[in-house]
Amino acid sequence: MPEKRILLVEDEPTIQQLLANVLRVEGYSVDVATTFADAMGLLDQRSYLLVIADWRLPDGDGLMIADTATQMGANTLLMSGYLFQMPGGRAEAHETLMKPLRPSEIVAAVERRIGKAGVS
């Protein structure tokens, strides 16, 4: 079966580890990035079916990562604890998730965007 590869962009180590582990247990292949620069480098190297990006990163804007991923044909999820502070209309092209997230919420959102792991 084709691999469902996800890029997870999250700068908080505890959240990154939790989300990556939950998605891997569900059967997804997950690459992780902690910065805007790392994420853009991975997008240059690989194709992703889904990119999950935190809005606020130490060196950039996760929305720019999501926009780039969309232009490359990937599905996107944008997450933040600060969605209400995002300037109006910026995230309309992406599904948004409010932090903190329960593991079941991230799995459900991923399944909405790309389906269950191992299912074409």
Backbone as a printed PyTorch tensor [residue, N CA C, xyz], in Angstrom:
tensor([[[  0.8370,  -1.1850,   0.0000],
         [  0.0000,   0.0000,   0.0000],
         [  0.8780,   1.2450,   0.0000]],

        [[  0.4360,   2.2870,  -0.6680],
         [  1.2380,   3.5020,  -0.6780],
         [  1.3140,   4.1350,   0.7040]],

        [[  2.4820,   4.6850,   0.9850],
         [  2.7210,   5.3200,   2.2730],
         [  2.0610,   6.6990,   2.3010]],

        [[  1.4340,   7.0280,   3.4180],
         [  0.8310,   8.3500,   3.5850],
         [  1.7960,   9.1720,   4.4410]],

        [[  2.6150,   9.9740,   3.7480],
         [  3.6700,  10.7520,   4.3940],
         [  3.1470,  12.1190,   4.8210]],

        [[  3.4450,  12.4640,   6.0790],
         [  3.0170,  13.7220,   6.6900],
         [  4.2520,  14.4910,   7.1410]],

        [[  4.2340,  15.8010,   6.9170],
         [  5.2310,  16.6910,   7.5100],
         [  4.5560,  17.4220,   8.6620]],

        [[  5.0940,  17.2580,   9.8530],
         [  4.5900,  17.9240,  11.0590],
         [  5.5830,  19.0150,  11.4370]],

        [[  5.1060,  20.2600,  11.4650],
         [  5.9500,  21.4010,  11.8020],
         [  5.4670,  21.9670,  13.1320]],

        [[  6.2540,  21.7440,  14.1760],
         [  5.8730,  22.1500,  15.5330],
         [  7.1550,  22.4240,  16.3140]],

        [[  7.2520,  23.6100,  16.9210],
         [  8.4670,  23.9880,  17.6320],
         [  8.4970,  23.5590,  19.0930]],

        [[  7.3760,  23.2130,  19.6630],
         [  7.3260,  22.7740,  21.0620],
         [  7.6160,  21.2700,  21.1060]],

        [[  8.7660,  20.8570,  21.6870],
         [  9.1700,  19.4450,  21.6440],
         [  8.1350,  18.4650,  22.1920]],

        [[  7.4870,  18.8060,  23.2980],
         [  6.5160,  17.8860,  23.9030],
         [  5.3240,  17.6710,  22.9760]],

        [[  4.8130,  18.7510,  22.3980],
         [  3.6700,  18.6430,  21.4910],
         [  4.0810,  17.9060,  20.2180]],

        [[  5.2480,  18.2600,  19.6950],
         [  5.7300,  17.6050,  18.4790],
         [  5.8420,  16.0910,  18.6820]],

        [[  6.4580,  15.6930,  19.7780],
         [  6.6420,  14.2680,  20.0530],
         [  5.3010,  13.5500,  20.2280]],

        [[  4.3840,  14.1490,  20.9600],
         [  3.0640,  13.5520,  21.1760],
         [  2.3290,  13.3560,  19.8490]],

        [[  2.2450,  14.4230,  19.0390],
         [  1.5050,  14.3320,  17.7830],
         [  2.1620,  13.3570,  16.8090]],

        [[  3.4830,  13.4130,  16.7070],
         [  4.1840,  12.4990,  15.8030],
         [  3.9670,  11.0460,  16.2250]],

        [[  4.0560,  10.7700,  17.5200],
         [  3.8610,   9.3980,  18.0060],
         [  2.4420,   8.9070,  17.7590]],

        [[  1.4590,   9.7630,  18.0250],
         [  0.0570,   9.3870,  17.8020],
         [ -0.1590,   9.0300,  16.3280]],

        [[  0.3540,   9.8630,  15.4300],
         [  0.1630,   9.6160,  13.9960],
         [  0.9230,   8.3740,  13.5270]],

        [[  2.1100,   8.1510,  14.0720],
         [  2.8730,   6.9440,  13.7030],
         [  2.1660,   5.6770,  14.1770]],

        [[  1.6070,   5.7150,  15.3800],
         [  0.8510,   4.5670,  15.8930],
         [ -0.3310,   4.2610,  14.9830]],

        [[ -0.9250,   5.3030,  14.4150],
         [ -2.0530,   5.1220,  13.4870],
         [ -1.6010,   4.5890,  12.1250]],

        [[ -0.2800,   4.5680,  11.8810],
         [  0.2380,   3.9970,  10.6440],
         [  0.7490,   4.9860,   9.6150]],

        [[  0.7650,   6.2690,   9.9600],
         [  1.2570,   7.2800,   9.0320],
         [  2.7770,   7.3770,   9.1310]],

        [[  3.4080,   7.7760,   8.0440],
         [  4.8340,   8.0750,   8.0280],
         [  4.9630,   9.5660,   8.3130]],

        [[  5.7240,   9.9200,   9.3530],
         [  5.7830,  11.3160,   9.8000],
         [  7.2170,  11.8150,   9.8340]],

        [[  7.4640,  12.9210,   9.1340],
         [  8.7120,  13.6680,   9.2600],
         [  8.4000,  14.8850,  10.1110]],

        [[  9.3760,  15.3310,  10.9060],
         [  9.1490,  16.4700,  11.7810],
         [ 10.1480,  17.5930,  11.5020]],

        [[  9.6780,  18.8200,  11.6870],
         [ 10.5100,  20.0080,  11.5850],
         [ 10.1430,  20.9220,  12.7420]],

        [[ 11.1430,  21.6180,  13.2750],
         [ 10.8910,  22.5160,  14.4060],
         [ 10.9220,  23.9860,  14.0080]],

        [[ 11.3890,  24.2740,  12.7970],
         [ 11.4910,  25.6660,  12.3580],
         [ 10.9440,  25.8210,  10.9410]],

        [[ 10.6950,  27.0650,  10.5720],
         [ 10.2830,  27.4020,   9.2120],
         [ 11.3480,  26.9250,   8.2190]],

        [[ 12.6020,  27.2190,   8.5180],
         [ 13.6970,  26.8520,   7.6140],
         [ 13.7840,  25.3390,   7.4200]],

        [[ 13.6800,  24.5870,   8.5030],
         [ 13.7150,  23.1170,   8.4000],
         [ 12.5540,  22.6020,   7.5560]],

        [[ 11.3760,  23.1560,   7.7780],
         [ 10.1840,  22.7220,   7.0400],
         [ 10.3360,  22.9970,   5.5470]],

        [[ 10.8150,  24.1830,   5.2030],
         [ 10.9800,  24.5210,   3.7920],
         [ 12.0310,  23.6200,   3.1400]],

        [[ 13.0690,  23.2810,   3.8840],
         [ 14.0780,  22.3590,   3.3720],
         [ 13.5000,  20.9810,   3.1000]],

        [[ 12.6680,  20.4780,   4.0090],
         [ 12.0370,  19.1710,   3.8020],
         [ 11.0580,  19.2100,   2.6330]],

        [[ 10.3280,  20.3050,   2.4870],
         [  9.4090,  20.4250,   1.3490],
         [ 10.1620,  20.4260,   0.0190]],

        [[ 11.3820,  20.9420,   0.0180],
         [ 12.2140,  20.9170,  -1.1950],
         [ 12.7110,  19.5080,  -1.5200]],

        [[ 12.8470,  18.6740,  -0.4930],
         [ 13.4260,  17.3420,  -0.6680],
         [ 12.4030,  16.2410,  -0.9370]],

        [[ 11.2000,  16.3800,  -0.4230],
         [ 10.2110,  15.3020,  -0.4640],
         [  8.8330,  15.8130,  -0.8240]],

        [[  7.9940,  14.8770,  -1.2370],
         [  6.5730,  15.1620,  -1.4430],
         [  5.8070,  14.6630,  -0.2270]],

        [[  4.8290,  15.4400,   0.1830],
         [  3.9970,  15.0750,   1.3250],
         [  2.5410,  15.0820,   0.9100]],

        [[  1.8020,  14.1260,   1.4370],
         [  0.3680,  14.0920,   1.2100],
         [ -0.3270,  15.1300,   2.0970]],

        [[  0.2600,  15.3610,   3.2850],
         [ -0.3150,  16.2970,   4.2470],
         [  0.8010,  17.0420,   4.9670]],

        [[  0.5990,  18.3400,   5.1600],
         [  1.4990,  19.1470,   5.9750],
         [  0.6720,  19.7540,   7.1020]],

        [[  1.1230,  19.5020,   8.3340],
         [  0.4940,  20.0570,   9.5330],
         [  1.4710,  21.0800,  10.0840]],

        [[  1.0730,  22.3440,  10.1300],
         [  1.9920,  23.3900,  10.5570],
         [  1.4220,  24.2150,  11.7030]],

        [[  2.2520,  24.4570,  12.6900],
         [  1.9330,  25.4090,  13.7480],
         [  2.0290,  26.8080,  13.1420]],

        [[  1.1160,  27.6790,  13.4940],
         [  1.1160,  29.0140,  12.9100],
         [  2.3310,  29.8280,  13.3430]],

        [[  2.6200,  29.8510,  14.6430],
         [  3.7220,  30.6610,  15.1650],
         [  4.9610,  29.7940,  15.3650]],

        [[  5.9990,  30.1190,  14.6030],
         [  7.2730,  29.4180,  14.7010],
         [  8.3580,  30.4230,  15.0750]],

        [[  9.4700,  29.9570,  15.6490],
         [ 10.4970,  30.9050,  16.0900],
         [ 11.1270,  31.7150,  14.9560]],

        [[ 11.1120,  31.1830,  13.7490],
         [ 11.7790,  31.8740,  12.6400],
         [ 10.8610,  32.1620,  11.4540]],

        [[  9.5500,  32.0520,  11.6500],
         [  8.6710,  32.3240,  10.5200],
         [  7.2250,  32.0060,  10.8080]],

        [[  6.4550,  32.0200,   9.7510],
         [  5.0070,  31.8990,   9.8030],
         [  4.5880,  30.5510,   9.2240]],

        [[  3.9540,  29.7290,  10.0360],
         [  3.4970,  28.4280,   9.5700],
         [  2.4840,  28.5100,   8.4470]],

        [[  1.7740,  29.6240,   8.3530],
         [  0.8290,  29.7980,   7.2640],
         [  1.5520,  29.8280,   5.9170]],

        [[  2.7500,  30.4120,   5.8970],
         [  3.5380,  30.4180,   4.6580],
         [  3.9540,  29.0070,   4.2630]],

        [[  4.2310,  28.1710,   5.2430],
         [  4.5560,  26.7740,   4.9710],
         [  3.3320,  26.0840,   4.3870]],

        [[  2.1750,  26.3030,   5.0050],
         [  0.9380,  25.6880,   4.5140],
         [  0.6100,  26.1610,   3.1020]],

        [[  0.7830,  27.4490,   2.8400],
         [  0.5340,  27.9740,   1.4910],
         [  1.4630,  27.3260,   0.4650]],

        [[  2.7390,  27.1940,   0.8130],
         [  3.7070,  26.5590,  -0.0830],
         [  3.3350,  25.0980,  -0.3230]],

        [[  2.9650,  24.4000,   0.7260],
         [  2.5840,  22.9870,   0.6030],
         [  1.3690,  22.8300,  -0.3050]],

        [[  0.4050,  23.7370,  -0.1750],
         [ -0.7860,  23.6880,  -1.0290],
         [ -0.4030,  23.8700,  -2.4950]],

        [[  0.4890,  24.8050,  -2.7600],
         [  0.9510,  25.0320,  -4.1320],
         [  1.6590,  23.8060,  -4.6980]],

        [[  2.2290,  22.9910,  -3.8160],
         [  2.9280,  21.7730,  -4.2390],
         [  1.9850,  20.5760,  -4.3340]],

        [[  0.7100,  20.7850,  -4.0150],
         [ -0.2770,  19.7240,  -4.1350],
         [ -0.5920,  18.9730,  -2.8610]],

        [[ -0.0540,  19.4070,  -1.7310],
         [ -0.3050,  18.7330,  -0.4560],
         [ -1.5860,  19.2500,   0.1900]],

        [[ -2.2020,  18.4200,   1.0000],
         [ -3.2830,  18.8460,   1.8810],
         [ -2.6400,  19.5340,   3.0790]],

        [[ -3.4040,  20.3670,   3.7790],
         [ -2.8210,  21.1010,   4.8970],
         [ -3.7510,  21.1830,   6.0920]],

        [[ -3.1250,  21.2790,   7.2470],
         [ -3.7930,  21.6010,   8.5060],
         [ -2.9440,  22.6660,   9.1760]],

        [[ -3.5610,  23.7050,   9.6830],
         [ -2.8690,  24.7680,  10.3860],
         [ -3.3610,  24.7560,  11.8230]],

        [[ -2.4330,  24.7400,  12.7810],
         [ -2.8310,  24.6740,  14.1840],
         [ -2.1640,  25.7850,  14.9780]],

        [[ -2.8740,  26.2370,  16.0080],
         [ -2.3300,  27.2800,  16.8670],
         [ -3.2200,  27.4740,  18.0780]],

        [[ -2.6210,  27.9260,  19.1300],
         [ -3.3690,  28.3650,  20.2950],
         [ -3.7920,  29.8210,  20.1570]],

        [[ -3.4000,  30.4450,  19.0390],
         [ -3.6260,  31.8720,  18.8140],
         [ -4.4390,  32.1520,  17.5570]],

        [[ -5.2960,  31.2280,  17.1550],
         [ -6.0380,  31.4110,  15.9100],
         [ -6.8620,  32.6920,  15.9040]],

        [[ -7.3600,  33.0950,  17.0470],
         [ -8.1840,  34.2980,  17.1120],
         [ -7.3680,  35.5680,  16.8700]],

        [[ -6.0550,  35.4760,  16.9580],
         [ -5.1840,  36.6220,  16.7100],
         [ -4.7240,  36.6950,  15.2530]],

        [[ -4.9950,  35.6580,  14.4900],
         [ -4.5780,  35.6470,  13.0920],
         [ -5.3900,  36.6850,  12.3170]],

        [[ -4.6920,  37.4930,  11.5030],
         [ -5.4170,  38.4770,  10.7020],
         [ -6.4990,  37.8140,   9.8500]],

        [[ -7.6560,  38.4480,   9.7730],
         [ -8.8100,  37.9000,   9.0700],
         [ -8.5140,  37.4100,   7.6670]],

        [[ -9.0190,  36.2230,   7.3660],
         [ -8.9400,  35.6720,   6.0300],
         [ -7.6470,  34.9780,   5.6570]],

        [[ -6.6180,  35.0710,   6.4700],
         [ -5.3230,  34.5050,   6.0930],
         [ -5.3430,  32.9820,   5.9940]],

        [[ -6.1230,  32.3360,   6.8170],
         [ -6.0670,  30.8800,   6.8720],
         [ -7.2350,  30.1970,   6.1740]],

        [[ -8.0260,  30.9160,   5.4390],
         [ -9.2380,  30.3400,   4.8520],
         [ -8.9720,  29.1570,   3.9330]],

        [[ -7.8160,  29.0820,   3.3240],
         [ -7.4950,  27.9820,   2.4010],
         [ -7.1060,  26.7000,   3.1310]],

        [[ -7.0030,  26.7590,   4.4510],
         [ -6.5160,  25.6170,   5.2290],
         [ -7.4880,  25.2820,   6.3580]],

        [[ -7.6080,  23.9930,   6.6530],
         [ -8.3600,  23.6150,   7.8460],
         [ -7.5460,  24.0390,   9.0550]],

        [[ -8.1960,  24.6390,  10.0410],
         [ -7.4860,  25.1000,  11.2260],
         [ -7.9230,  24.3060,  12.4510]],

        [[ -6.9620,  24.1180,  13.3450],
         [ -7.1930,  23.3980,  14.5910],
         [ -6.6930,  24.2580,  15.7460]],

        [[ -7.5040,  24.3710,  16.7700],
         [ -7.1450,  25.1630,  17.9430],
         [ -6.4110,  24.2840,  18.9440]],

        [[ -5.2560,  24.7330,  19.3840],
         [ -4.5080,  24.0480,  20.4380],
         [ -5.0620,  24.4870,  21.7940]],

        [[ -4.9820,  23.6530,  22.7900],
         [ -4.4080,  22.3160,  22.7970],
         [ -5.3260,  21.3080,  22.0970]],

        [[ -4.6940,  20.3030,  21.5230],
         [ -5.4100,  19.2590,  20.7810],
         [ -5.3990,  17.9510,  21.5500]],

        [[ -6.4830,  17.2420,  21.4860],
         [ -6.5090,  15.8650,  21.9830],
         [ -5.9810,  14.9720,  20.8750]],

        [[ -5.3350,  13.8790,  21.2050],
         [ -4.8620,  12.9600,  20.1630],
         [ -5.9690,  12.5390,  19.1950]],

        [[ -7.1670,  12.2980,  19.7100],
         [ -8.2720,  11.8860,  18.8390],
         [ -8.6440,  12.9850,  17.8470]],

        [[ -8.4750,  14.2470,  18.2330],
         [ -8.7930,  15.3590,  17.3400],
         [ -7.8280,  15.4380,  16.1690]],

        [[ -6.5350,  15.2250,  16.4260],
         [ -5.5700,  15.2940,  15.3360],
         [ -5.7560,  14.1120,  14.3920]],

        [[ -6.0260,  12.9360,  14.9410],
         [ -6.2630,  11.7650,  14.0880],
         [ -7.4940,  11.9850,  13.2240]],

        [[ -8.5650,  12.4850,  13.8030],
         [ -9.7920,  12.7360,  13.0330],
         [ -9.5450,  13.7690,  11.9320]],

        [[ -8.7980,  14.8180,  12.2400],
         [ -8.5040,  15.8400,  11.2340],
         [ -7.6590,  15.2770,  10.0980]],

        [[ -6.6740,  14.4640,  10.4360],
         [ -5.8290,  13.8420,   9.4090],
         [ -6.6660,  12.9160,   8.5340]],

        [[ -7.5250,  12.1310,   9.1380],
         [ -8.3800,  11.2180,   8.3630],
         [ -9.3260,  11.9880,   7.4510]],

        [[ -9.8230,  13.1460,   7.8930],
         [-10.6660,  13.9830,   7.0250],
         [ -9.8930,  14.4530,   5.7980]],

        [[ -8.6390,  14.7930,   5.9870],
         [ -7.8330,  15.3580,   4.9000],
         [ -7.2750,  14.2940,   3.9540]],

        [[ -6.7810,  13.1590,   4.5020],
         [ -6.1000,  12.1840,   3.6290],
         [ -6.5600,  10.7420,   3.8120]],

        [[ -7.5170,  10.5210,   4.6740],
         [ -8.0030,   9.1670,   4.9060],
         [ -7.1550,   8.4150,   5.9170]],

        [[ -7.5900,   7.2160,   6.2220],
         [ -6.8590,   6.3900,   7.1870],
         [ -5.5580,   5.9170,   6.5730]],

        [[ -4.5760,   5.6940,   7.4210],
         [ -3.2990,   5.1590,   6.9590],
         [ -3.5150,   3.7640,   6.3980]],

        [[ -2.8020,   3.4440,   5.3240],
         [ -2.9220,   2.1200,   4.7310],
         [ -4.1180,   1.9390,   3.8350]],

        [[ -4.9460,   2.9720,   3.6750],
         [ -6.1220,   2.8960,   2.7930],
         [ -5.8940,   3.8740,   1.6560]],

        [[ -5.9680,   3.3770,   0.4350],
         [ -5.7360,   4.2470,  -0.7270],
         [ -6.9160,   5.1430,  -1.0130]]])
